[in-house]
Amino acid sequence: MHRQVLLKGGPVLQFDQPVHADGRTSPVPVVANLFGTPERVAAGLGVALADIPALGQFLAALRSPVPPDGMRDALALAATGCCPAQPAEADQPGAGAGRGDERA
């Protein structure tokens, strides 16, 4: 059922009393297809739909940062708090919003 709804870009599905394969009712509700459309993914991440590719690039850069190129580069990076693989703060979707990098 879930896959059919997902493929059609259907609504979020909430099951208040899901049933296990052995027929027992689960006391824990289940939500499916919460991120079933690109629009819901963007809303869930708190970014505009058009910013999803930039967010993906930013997250990829965090996963594989480029090491500094010598001591001068390392000191410059330490002063700015940024790595060369990351876009400038103003270019990041949701810049400074909830990523824990706000400076006092």
Secondary structure by P-SEA (a helix, b strand, c coil): caaaaaaacccbbbbccccccccccccbbbbccccccaaaaaaaacccccaaaaaaaaaaaaacccccccaaaaaaaaaacccccccccccccccccccccccc
